[in-house]
Amino acid sequence: MVLTTMVHFWESIFNPRANRSMNFHRLSNAVVILDEPQTISPRYWHGLGQLLAYLSQKCNTFFLLMTATQPQIVSEKELAPPNILFPYNRHQYEVVMAENEETIKKVKIEELAGLLKAHLAIEKYSGLVVVNRKKAAVQAYRVLESLNLQAPILLLSGWVTPYRRRIILRYLKWLEKKGIRHYLAATQVVEAGVDLDFGWVFRDLGPLDSIIQVAGRCNRHSKKDFLGKVVIAEIVNNRGHSTWRNIYDEILIDKTKEVLINKPSFSEQDVGGIVDKYYKKILEGLAEIPLFERLSQGQWGEYAKLYAEEDEVTNNVTVFIEENASLWPMLKKLEEAEWTLKDRDEQKRLIQKVMQYAIEIPKNMISACRSFCANLFTEDDEPIFRPIFEGRAWLLRKEAIRKEGGLYSPVLGFIPPEIDDEEFSSIL
């Protein structure tokens, strides 16, 4: 059994570089389970569907696409029985409309508190606020704090280390088990594969399938005689720019708006039909990327990357956060040991362990981070924030990790140093 990522699977098929496609032969006579395939750009759907059908026929490969919002990638057999629904609605959707009732309401982050109070029973039930950006997640956390909810408030985002995320998720599950009201501000990290349950959910505008995925955390465990509520609005910054820009394809957002404006209130049992309309609208007039045609004509050099974010990887840098005393010895061993092919397995295991303390930040924040840490000192006189692995990554020592006033907070994750609290609360 091979566990891998969608990007690695994609590269095995499409990337012309030998070291990327070297595992292609493993697809022969294999059962391939693709989890959440709706995250693939719709411009690739038709070509990918053609290729999967070809591999299925020629290589005896069985592909199973698993998602609650099945995209129109292939037109083969649906294994889930038709019209199978929960016996009752677990939650209801409400799209907050502007006063003219023709567009989805746009709200600044500082207006979020009023919107939550107006549309949700925020003080009665546990709640989840999902936004599109890491900085906005911190702002949403502070909005929840300002409501004086008298309950635990937590945060999850890509700027929180996997090590800390596991701790937070365990705490959330414990709060849920004990029946203690609680709140979570998060980014898209909670969209899928996270077994959390809330009485209400707010979702910043995103693609419809992402909204549906987040809604799966609302009354997830089907409490009897209870109807959860999912509220959707569009968060903008002080310049009026929507937070989804440069994150999601504009086509996905435009079609989401078309569907939601026509039906601003609907139940969970309406979701199947609404998602079908959404996917059909996306495919209408869409400029497809001819993946299958390129391969069939031998145009291997025309490689299309799976996610746009891959282009941004070169603008990010890995930072290891010393949240645990075991991190530094592991990093030191990885950096100083002379690894051979014989030690490859041990090296891989060590890399997997240290990556539990890693986050990605923009390279242009490095200078500000170094300035922030310049006047801080460690017990061993080593710099608080310094490059490791010949500058390919950075290490943030424990002295800069504080609940308040640090470069990294166990509560909020990474805090960009060039933005003070006043600025941070006014911009996204």
BAVO-831359 format. One record per residue: residue in three letters; x, y, z of N, C-alpha, C in turn. Coordinates in steps of 0.1 Angstrom, whole numbers, plus 2048, in hexadecimal, padded with zeros to 3 digits. Example, Ala and Ser with C-alpha at 12.3 -4.5 7.8 and 13.67 -1.06 7.14 Angstrom:
ALA8847C784E87B7D384E8847DF84E SER8807EA8478897F584788180084F 
END
This chain:
MET8087F480080080080080980C800 VAL8068167F780E8227F680582E7FA LEU80983680380284280780A84E801 THR8048567FA80B8617F380286D7F2 THR8068787EC7FE8847EA7F98857DC MET7EF88D7DA7E988F7CD7F48957C4 VAL7FC89E7C98078A47C18118997BC HIS8158907C481E8867C081887D7B6 PHE80B8797B88048717AE8038787A1 TRP8008857A17FF88D79580D88D78D GLU81788F79582589078F829882789 SER82587778F82886A78A82286877C ILE81786E77A81086D76D815877763 PHE81688376781888E75D82589475C ASN82D89476783A89B76784489475E PRO84A89B75585389574B861891751 ARG86489675D871893763871884768 ALA87C87D76687D86F76987B86C777 ASN88187578088087278E872874794 ARG86A87B78C85C87D79085387278C SER85686D78084D86377A85185577C MET85C85378486284678685883C78D ASN84E84079484483779A838834792 PHE83883978582C83777D82882977B HIS83282077B82F81177882780B784 ARG82781278F82080C79B81180D799 LEU80C81578F7FE81678D7F880A786 SER8008027807FC7F67797F67EC783 ASN7E97E87807E27DE7897E07E3797 ALA7DF7F07997DE7F67A67D07FB7A8 VAL7CC7FC7B57C08037B97C48107BE VAL7C081B7B87C48297BB7B98307C1 ILE7BA8347CE7AF83C7D47B384B7D4 LEU7AC8537CE7AE8627CD7A58687D7 ASP7AB86E7E17A28757EB7A08847E8 GLU7948887E97908967E779589B7D9 PRO7928957CE7968997C17918A67BC GLN7878AB7C37818B87BF78B8C47C0 THR7968C17C77A08CC7C97A88CE7BC ILE7A78C57B37AE8C67A67A78D179E SER7AE8D97977A88E478F79F8DE784 PRO7938E47837898DF77978E8DF76A ARG7998E776879F8E875B7A58DA757 TYR7A88D27617AF8C575F7A58BA75F TRP7998BC7637908B176678E8A775A HIS78B8AD74E7888A574279489D73E GLY7A08A473E7AC89D73A7B0892744 LEU7AF8957507B288B75B7A987F75A GLY79C88275879287775679686E74B GLN79A87473F79E86C7347AA863737 LEU7B386973E7BF8617427BC85674B LEU7B48597557B184E75F7A9843758 ALA7A184674F79A83C7477A483473E TYR7AD83A7397B78347307C082A739 LEU7C582F7447CD82774D7C581B752 SER7B881D7557AF81275A7AE80774F GLN7AD80B7437AC8027387B97FB734 LYS7C48037337D17FD72F7D97F773A CYS7D87FC7467E17F87517D97F075C ASN7CC7EE75A7C47E77637C47EE771 THR7C47FB7717C480377D7B6807781 PHE7B280578D7A58097927A681679A PHE79F82079679F82D79D79282F7A5 LEU7948337B17888367BA78A8447BF LEU78084D7BB78085B7BE77785D7CA MET77D8617D57758627E27738717E6 THR7668757E77638837EB7548847ED ALA75188D7F67428907F873D8997ED THR74689F7E57428A87DA7488A47CD GLN7438997C774A8927BC74A89B7B0 PRO75689F7AB7588A779F75589F792 GLN7538A578775089E77B75D89C773 ILE76689377977289077377088476A VAL76987A76E76686E76675786B767 SER75286475D74486175D74285275E GLU74884C76874783E76B73E83B776 LYS73E82F77C73582B786736832793 GLU72B83779972B83C7A67288317B0 LEU73182E7B972F8237C27258267CD ALA7248337D171A8367DB70C8357D5 PRO70382E7DC6F582C7D76EF83A7D5 PRO6E683B7CA6E08487C76D684D7D2 ASN6D585A7D46CB8607DD6CC85B7EB ILE6D88577EF6DA8547FD6DE860805 LEU6D586480E6D78708166D586D825 PHE6DA87682D6D787483C6C887583D PRO6C286E8476B486D8496AE87B84D TYR6B78848516B28928546BE89B852 ASN6BB8A88506C58B284E6CE8B485A ARG6DB8B48596E48B78646E68C6865 HIS6E68CD85A6E88DB85B6E18E384F GLN6E08F08516D98F88476E4903842 TYR6E39068356ED9108306E591E82F GLU6ED9288326E89368306F393F82A VAL6F094481E6F994D8186F595B81C VAL6FE9638226FA9718266FB97A81A MET6EF97F8166EF98780A6F099680D ALA6F599E8036F69AC8056E89B2805 GLU6E79BF8086DA9C58096D29C57FC ASN6D99C67F16D29C57E46CE9B77E0 GLU6D29AD7E96CE99F7E76D29997D9 GLU6DC9A07D36E199B7C66EF9967C7 THR6F69987D27049947D470698E7E2 ILE7109877E47139827F271998D7FA LYS71598E80671A99980F729998811 LYS7309A480F73E9A58127409AC820 VAL7489A682874A9AB8357599AC838 LYS75D9B683F76B9B784476C9AF850 ILE7799AB85377B9A185E7769A786B GLU7779B486D7739BA87A7639BB87B GLU75C9B887074E9B88707499A9872 LEU7529A087374E99287474698F881 ALA74A99588C744993898735996897 GLY7329A28917239A589071C99C887 LEU72299787C71C98D87371998087B LEU72397B88272196F88A715970893 LYS71597B89B70A97D8A56FC97E89E ALA6FC9848926EF98688B6E9979885 HIS6F29708826ED96487A6EF957881 LEU6F695788D6F994A8936F794B8A2 ALA6F393F8A86F293E8B770093C8BC ILE7099468BB7179448BE71A9408CD GLU7119458D67149438E470E9368E9 LYS7069308E16FE9248E57059178E1 TYR70C9178D571290B8D072190D8CC SER7289038CB7369048C77369088B8 GLY7419108B47419158A774E9148A0 LEU74E91489375A91488A75A91F880 VAL76592788076693287677292E86C VAL76F92D85F77992985677B93484C VAL78793984B78B94484279593F838 ASN79994782E7A19438237B0945825 ARG7B494D82F7C29518317C794F83F LYS7D494C8407D994984E7D8956857 LYS7DC9618517DA96E8597CC97085D ALA7C396D8547B596F8577B0966862 ALA7B695A8637B395186E7B695687B VAL7C195D87C7C59638897BB96F88C GLN7B79768827AE9818847A097B889 ALA79C97088279096A886790965895 TYR79C96089979E95B8A779B9678B0 ARG7A19738AC79F97E8B57919848B5 VAL78A9828AA77C9868A977497D8B3 LEU7779708B37709678BD77496B8CB GLU78096F8CD7849738DB77C97F8DF SER77A9888D67739958D97649938DD LEU75F9878DA7519848DC74E9808EB ASN75997E8F275897A90074F96E902 LEU7539638FB74B9578FA74C94E907 GLN75595190F75794991B75993A918 ALA76193790E76392990A771928903 PRO77791D90278491B8FB78391F8ED ILE78D9278E878E92B8DA79C9268D5 LEU79B91F8C97A89198C47A991E8B5 LEU7B591B8B07B891F8A27C091489B LEU7BD91188E7C49088867C790E878 SER7D390D8747D79128677E490C863 GLY7E990F8577F590A852801911859 TRP7FF91B86180A92186880B91C876 VAL80391187980490988580B8FC882 THR8158F888981D8EC8868138E0887 PRO8168D587F80F8C988080F8C388E TYR81A8C589581B8C08A38118C78AC ARG8108D58AA8068DC8B27F88D98AE ARG7F68D88A17E88D589B7E38C88A2 ARG7EB8BE8A37E68B18A97E28B48B7 ILE7E98BC8BF7E58BF8CD7D88C68CD ILE7D78D08C47CA8D88C47BE8CF8C0 LEU7C08C68B67B58BD8B27B18B38BD ARG7BB8AE8C47B88A68D07B08AD8DA TYR7B48BA8DD7AD8C28E679E8C58E2 LEU79D8C88D578F8CA8CF7878BE8D1 LYS78C8B28CE7848A68D07818A48DE TRP78A8A78E87878A68F677C8AF8FA LEU77C8BC8F57728C58F97648C18F3 GLU7648BB8E77588B68E17538AA8E9 LYS75B8A18ED7578968F575189A902 LYS7578A49097528A89167468B2915 GLY7428B59087378BE9077398CC90A ILE7468D190A74A8DE90D7498E7901 ARG7428F29017418FB8F674F9018F3 HIS7529018E675F9068E175E90C8D3 TYR7699138CF76991A8C27779188BB LEU7769188AE7829168A678291F89A ALA78D92789979092F88D79A927885 ALA7989268787A191D8707A1921861 THR7AB91C85A7AB91D84C7A6910846 GLN7A990E8397A39028327A98F5837 VAL7B28F58417B78E88467AC8DF84D VAL7A18E58507968DD85678C8D884C GLU78E8DB83F7848D78357818C9834 ALA78B8C08347898B28327928AA83B GLY78D89E83F796895847797899855 VAL78F8A385A7908A78687838A486F ASP78389B87877689787F7738A088A LEU76D8AC8877698B589175A8B888F ASP7548BD89A7458BF8997428CC8A0 PHE73B8D58997378E289F7288E489D GLY7228ED8A57148F08A47128FA898 TRP71B90289671A90C88A72890E884 VAL72791287773391486F732921867 PHE73C92986773D93585E748932854 ARG74593484774F93183D75193E834 ASP75D94383476094D82A75E94881C LEU75A95081275794B8057629447FF GLY7609387FA7699307F27629287E8 PRO76991F7E17629167D875790E7DF LEU74C90B7D87409057DE7448F77E4 ASP74D8EF7DE7518E27E47588E47F1 SER7608EF7F27678F27FF75D8F680A ILE7538FD80674990180F7418F5814 ILE73E8EC80B7378DF80F7408D7818 GLN74D8D68157568CE81D7578D482C VAL7588E182D7588E783A74B8E5842 ALA7408E583A7338E38407318D5846 GLY73A8CC84173A8BE84773E8BE856 ARG7448C985B7478CA86973B8CF872 CYS7308D386B7258D987271A8CE875 ASN7188CB8827108C08867148B3880 ARG7218B187F7278A687872289887E HIS72089888B71C88B89170D88A893 SER70589288B6F789188A6F0890897 LYS6F189B89F6EA89C8AB6DB89C8A9 LYS6D48948B06C68938AE6BE8A08B2 ASP6B48A38AA6AC8AF8AD6B48BC8AD PHE6BF8BC8A56C78C88A46CA8CB896 LEU6C98D88926CD8DC8846D88E6885 GLY6E48E28806EF8EC8806ED8F6875 LYS6F69008756F490B86B70290F866 VAL70291085870E91485170C92284A VAL71392C84E71293984971E93D840 ILE71A94383472594682A724955827 ALA72F95C82873196A82373F96B81D GLU74197781874E979811756984819 ILE76197F81E76A98882677399081D VAL77499D81F77D9A58177869AD820 ASN7919B281B79A9BB8227969C9821 ASN79D9D28277999E08287999E781A ARG7A09E081079F9E58037949DF7FB GLY78C9D78017819D07FA7859C47F2 HIS7919BF7F47969B37EC7929A77F4 SER78C99D7ED7879917F37939887F7 THR79298180279D97980679F96C7FE TRP7969687F679895C7EE7A195F7E2 ARG7A496B7DE7AC96E7D37BA9697D4 ASN7C09647CA7CD95E7CA7CE9517D1 ILE7C294C7D67C193F7DC7B99357D4 TYR7AD93A7CF7A49317C77A39377B9 ASP7A092E7B079D9327A279193A7A2 GLU79294679A78694F79977A948793 ILE77C93E78A77193778476993078F LEU77092A7997699227A376192C7AC ILE7669377AF75F9417B77539477B0 ASP75594A7A374A95079B73E94679A LYS74193979873693079773092D7A4 THR73892D7AF73392C7BC7299377BF LYS72C9437BC72394E7BE71694D7B6 GLU7189497AA70B9477A170293D7A8 VAL7079327AD6FF9287B36F992D7C1 LEU7019337C96FC9377D66F39437D6 ILE6F594C7CD6EC9587CC6DE9537C8 ASN6DD9497BF6D09447BB6C993B7C6 LYS6D19367CF6CB92E7DA6D39317E7 PRO6D093D7ED6D89417F96D493A806 SER6CA9318056C69298116C391B80C PHE6CA9118116C790380D6CB8FA818 SER6C68ED8176C98E38226D48DA81D GLU6D88D18266E28C78226DD8BE818 GLN6D08BB8186CB8B280E6CA8B8800 ASP6CC8C57FF6CC8CC7F26DA8CC7EC VAL6E48C87F36F28CA7EF6F68C37E2 GLY6F18B67E16F58AE7D56F18B57C8 GLY6E58BA7C76E08C17BB6E78CE7B9 ILE6EA8D57C46F18E27C26FF8E07BE VAL7068D67C37148D37BF7148CF7B0 ASP70A8C77AC70A8C479D7098D0794 LYS7008D97986FE8E679170B8EE790 TYR7128EE79C71E8F579D7298F0793 TYR72B8E27937358DC78B7318DE77C LYS7248DD7797208DF76B7238EE766 LYS7218F776F72490576C733907769 ILE73B90077274A90277074E8FD763 LEU7498F175E74D8EB7527488F2745 GLU73D8FA74773890273C74290C737 GLY74690B72B74F91572575D91672B LEU76190B73376E90C73A779908730 ALA78391073078F90D72879790272E GLU7958F672979C8EA72E7AB8E972A ILE7B38E37327C18E172F7C18D272A PRO7C68D071E7C58C37177D08BA71C LEU7CE8B57287D98AC72E7DA89F726 PHE7CF8997237D088C71C7D588D70E GLU7D18987077D589A6F97E489C6F9 ARG7E98A37027F88A6703800899704 LEU7FB89170D80388471080187B703 SER7F587A6FE7F38716F27FB8766E6 GLN7FF8836E68078886DB8168896DE GLY81A8846EA8288836EE82D8916F3 GLN82489A6F68288A76FB82B8A770A TRP8358A070E83889E71C83D8AB723 GLY8438B471B8488C072183D8CA725 GLU8318C87218268D17248208CD732 TYR8288CE73C8248CA74981B8D4750 ALA8108D07558068D975C8078D676B LYS80A8DF77380B8DD7817FD8DB787 LEU7FC8D27917EF8CF7977E98DB79E TYR7F08E27A77EB8ED7AE7F38FA7AB ALA7EC9057AB7F39127A87FD9157B3 GLU7FA9107C08039127CB81190D7C9 GLU8129037C081F8FE7BD8299087B8 ASP8239127B182C91D7AC8309267B8 GLU8299267C382D92E7CE8379277D8 VAL83991A7D68429137DF85091A7DF THR85591F7D48629257D48629327DB ASN8579387DF8569447E68559417F5 ASN8549357F985393180785F92A80C VAL86192A81986C92482086791C82C THR86D91182E86990883A87090E846 VAL86890F85186C91385E869909868 PHE87390486F8708FA87A86F901887 ILE8648FE88E86190589B8648FB8A6 GLU86D9008AF8718F88BA8678F78C5 GLU85C8F08C28518EE8CC8548E38D5 ASN85E8DB8D28618CF8D98708CD8DA ALA8758C98E68838C88E988A8BE8E0 SER8828B58DA8888AA8D188B8AF8C3 LEU8868BB8BF8888C08B28978C38AE TRP89E8CB8B78AB8CF8B38B58C38B2 PRO8B58B98BB8BE8AE8B88BB8A68AB MET8AE8A58A78AB89F89B8B08A788F LEU8AE8B488F8B38BD8848C28BC883 LYS8C98BC88F8D78BC88F8DC8AF889 LYS8D68A488C8DA8978868D8897877 LEU8CC89C8738CA89D8648D48A585D GLU8D88B08648E18BA85D8F08B585D GLU8F48AE8689028AA86A90689C865 ALA8FC8938658FF885862902884853 GLU90B87A85090E87784290586B83E TRP8FA86F8388F08648358F485D828 THR8F284F8298F584781E8E884081A LEU8E983980F8DD83280A8D8828814 LYS8E182281B8DE8188268D581F831 ASP8D782B8348D083283E8C483A83A ARG8C083782D8B583F8278A883E82F ASP8A583283489883183B898838848 GLU8A483884F8A584085C8A484F859 GLN8AA85384E8AA86184A89B866847 LYS89485D84088686083D87E862849 ARG88085885387885885F87B865867 LEU88786986788B87586E885882868 ILE88588285B87F88D85387188E857 GLN86A88385785B88385A859888868 LYS86288587186088A87F862899880 VAL86D89E87A86F8AC87B8658B5873 MET85F8AF8698558B78618488B986A GLN8478B287583C8B587E83D8C3885 TYR8498C988384B8D688A84E8E187F ALA84A8DE87384D8E78688418EF863 ILE8438FB85F83990385984090A84C GLU83790F84483D916838839925839 ILE84392E83884093C83884694382B PRO84194E82784795581B85595981E LYS85E95881486C95B81586E96A819 ASN865972814866981817864984825 MET86097B82E85F97D83C86B97A844 ILE87597383D88196F84588897A84B SER88A98584489299184988B996855 ALA87E99885587799D86087899486C CYS87798786A87997D87488697E87B ARG89198087389E9818798A098D881 SER89A99887C89A9A58848939A3891 PHE88799D89187F99B89D8879938A7 CYS88F9898A38969808AC8A49858B0 ALA8A89918AA8B69958AB8BA9988BA ASN8B199C8C28B49A08D08B09958DA LEU8AC9898D58A997E8DD8B59748DE PHE8B796E8E98C29658EB8BE9578F0 THR8C694D8EC8C49408F18CE93C8FC GLU8CC9319028D592D90D8E3929907 ASP8E39248FA8EF9208F48F592B8EB ASP8F09378EC8F49438E48F39418D5 GLU8EB9378D18E89358C28DD93F8BF PRO8DD9448B28D294D8AE8C49468B0 ILE8BA94F8B38AD94A8B58A79458A8 PHE8AA94C89E8A49498908B0948887 ARG8B393C8828BF93B87A8BD93086F PRO8C49328648C39288598C991B85C ILE8C49108578C99038598C88FC84B PHE8CF8F084A8CF8E983D8D48F2832 GLU8DF8F98358E690182B8DC90C825 GLY8D391182E8CA91C82A8BE917824 ARG8BC90A8228AF90581C8A3906826 ALA8A690883289B90983C8A0911848 TRP89791485189A91D85D895916869 LEU89C91987489891488289492088B LEU88891F89188492989B8859228A9 ARG88E9278B18909218BE8859248C8 LYS88491D8D387991E8DC87892B8E3 GLU8839338E38829408EA87994A8E3 ALA8769478D686D9508CF85F94B8CE ILE85C9408D684F93A8D684893F8E3 ARG83E9488E283794D8ED82994F8EA LYS82094E8F48129508F280F95E8ED GLU8169688F28149768EE82297B8EB GLY8239838E082F98A8DD83A9828D7 GLY8389768D384296D8CD84096D8BE LEU84A9668B78499658A98409598A6 TYR83E9508AF8359448AE82E9438BB SER8219418BA81893F8C58139318C5 PRO8139298D080D91C8D17FE91D8CE VAL7F89298D07EA92B8CE7E692F8C0 LEU7EE9398BA7EB93F8AD7F493A8A2 GLY7FF9338A580992F89B81293A898 PHE81793B88C82194588781A952886 ILE82195D88C81C96B88B826973883 PRO82397887882C98087083198C878 PRO83E98D8798449978828429A587D GLU8419A78708419B586B8339BB86D ILE8299B487281C9B98748199BA883 ASP8179C68888139C78968049C4898 ASP8009C48A57F29C08A87E89C98A1 GLU7EB9D68A17E19E089C7DF9DE88D GLU7EB9DC8867EA9D98777E49CC875 PHE7E79C287D7E29B487B7D39B487C SER7CD9BC8847BF9BB8867B79C387B SER7BE9CA8737B89D38697B99CE85A ILE7C39C58587C59C084A7C59B184A LEU7C39AC83E7C399D83C7D1999836 
END
